[in-house]
Amino acid sequence: VTATASSTENVGPAYVPAPTNAPLPAAEGKPVLLIPSLGRRLAWAIVRAALLIVAIVVIPWYLLNLVSGYGIGTPVPLLGLAALGVAFAAVGAARYVSRPTRAFGPLTIAASLMSFVYLLYLIPIASIGFQHADNVSVAIYFGRFLQYCLLAPLFGMAAGAVTTYEDVARPRERINYEYAL
Amino acid sequence: MSRRAPALYRLSGILRGIGTAVLVLLVIFLVTAAYSAAHLRPSVGGHQNSSGIQLDPNGTAQITESVNLSNQGYYSIAPLVVQLEISNATTGALLALGGSPALTIAPGANTSIPISVWVPLTGSSEALLTQDEALVEHAWVNATYASIFVIQLSGGDNYSWGAPFSGFSAAPGEPTVESNGTVVVPVTVSFSNRAAFPDQGTISFTVETSTGVACSTGSIPIDVQGGTGLYQTFSFYSPTTCDPAGGSIRSTYQGSGLDVALPTEPIP
């Protein structure tokens, strides 16, 4: 764990452990911040992105391939699913890395916007279908479910907008609070 | 002692939390909906189904079926609509339409879905009166499950139509001249009622000359149950001035709302 005093830089690498008998930083008007180093954030971002890719690309891909063996198909293109999933994970990783910077708010909006657009793209084609005994076919449409799912990125975009405004209107307020020792 | 978060920071956190909560609730809903759907039990083809056919007063054959659907899940199915059409397997001609009313199947309910198809026996479908046909039944089911998931099911099956006047024949015998000068024309009427409903009514005959002049008319009451037949000879009298040779016998059936022409038989 490393720590640094508040600086004018957006990202403040922390190198000096605060001594246990040091005077309280707040009393001097400069809070001591405990900001994870860029390397550490990058490492965690990669781990998170990898887990996200497994969750939203690999597992759906595997499941869709599995059920297609039973004649269950979907018009959702697997390649598009993979591409958008990787892009979403990349934006999510960039957002995580940028957390102690002013880019965090806009990247939060970007990540939510990406999932919003992805859901909009899926809604008209969201269905699974299968054939039984050559004369019975079943299709299940879940576009309306995805319409409700749009609420989550909407709130995400709103949260990102508030964070962006906070970082502009009250510079370092969020960072000072989030990373205060 | 923890510091109070800045107002905008709190607002952002609340918005993010609501978004996450919405997502979690939707996932829980999805899991419970899938679990509930696994407890739907349509009894298709089982002994709980019932089907029947009857002749309506308006002269259409009404085929009724019922399918039981047990919804032991947490969510309702509303609406559920079945649409059905029957067409000729050989020609592909559409013969009949039908379906079910829009139903709501509440969670925990065991509902019977009544399905009716009305097959007209007049006009272009008149051949169904006298000819057994291989028909194709095609069904579409539209249902909304848990108010969100739209399920569309379609399927087809073969249906054997048994004609109520299958193989109808009114075959004339050799006309004979009576001592009083009238001509007796024996007509042997035969058919099988292969339908599930009875033929109850009157068959009227007209013996015509080759020029279409009616020599004699007559009618017989019939009550032929489904699965049985009629084979009977009737005598029709015509004046000597009327020669039915080379003419024809026209038959019509009246009953159960039907007033239809049966196949015309030529007289040798």
Contacts between the chains, C-beta under 8 A, distances in Angstrom:
chain1	res1	chain2	res2	distance
A	112	B	19	7.9
A	135	B	155	5.5
A	135	B	156	5.0
A	135	B	157	6.8
A	136	B	153	6.9
A	136	B	154	7.3
A	136	B	155	3.8
A	137	B	153	7.2
A	137	B	154	5.4
A	137	B	155	7.2
A	138	B	151	7.0
A	138	B	152	7.3
A	138	B	153	4.9
A	139	B	151	7.4
A	139	B	152	4.7
A	139	B	153	7.8
A	140	B	149	5.9
A	140	B	150	7.3
A	140	B	151	5.3
A	140	B	152	7.9
A	141	B	149	7.0
A	141	B	150	4.2
A	141	B	151	7.7
A	141	B	152	7.3
A	142	B	148	7.2
A	142	B	149	5.5
A	142	B	150	8.0
A	143	B	150	8.0
A	144	B	148	4.7
A	144	B	149	7.5
A	144	B	150	7.2
A	145	B	26	7.2
A	145	B	30	6.8
A	145	B	148	5.0
A	145	B	149	6.7
A	148	B	22	7.8
A	148	B	26	5.9
A	148	B	148	7.3
A	149	B	23	7.1
A	149	B	26	5.8
A	151	B	19	7.1
A	151	B	22	4.7
A	152	B	19	4.5
A	152	B	20	7.2
A	152	B	22	5.1
A	152	B	23	4.2
A	152	B	26	7.6
A	153	B	19	7.1
A	154	B	19	7.3
A	155	B	15	5.1
A	155	B	16	6.8
A	155	B	18	5.0
A	155	B	19	3.1
A	155	B	22	6.7
A	156	B	15	7.8
A	156	B	16	6.6
A	156	B	19	4.9
A	158	B	15	4.7
A	159	B	12	4.6
A	159	B	13	7.5
A	159	B	15	3.8
A	159	B	16	4.2
A	159	B	19	6.8
A	160	B	12	7.9
A	162	B	8	5.7
A	162	B	11	5.2
A	162	B	12	4.2
A	162	B	15	6.4
A	163	B	8	7.7
A	163	B	9	8.0
A	163	B	12	4.8
A	165	B	8	6.8
A	166	B	6	7.2
A	166	B	8	3.8
A	166	B	9	6.4
A	166	B	12	6.8
A	169	B	8	7.7
A	170	B	6	7.1
A	170	B	8	6.9
A	173	B	6	5.0
A	173	B	8	7.3
A	173	B	9	7.1
A	174	B	6	6.9
A	174	B	8	7.6
A	174	B	9	5.3
A	177	B	3	7.0
A	177	B	5	5.9
A	177	B	6	5.8
A	177	B	9	5.8
A	178	B	9	7.7
A	180	B	3	7.2
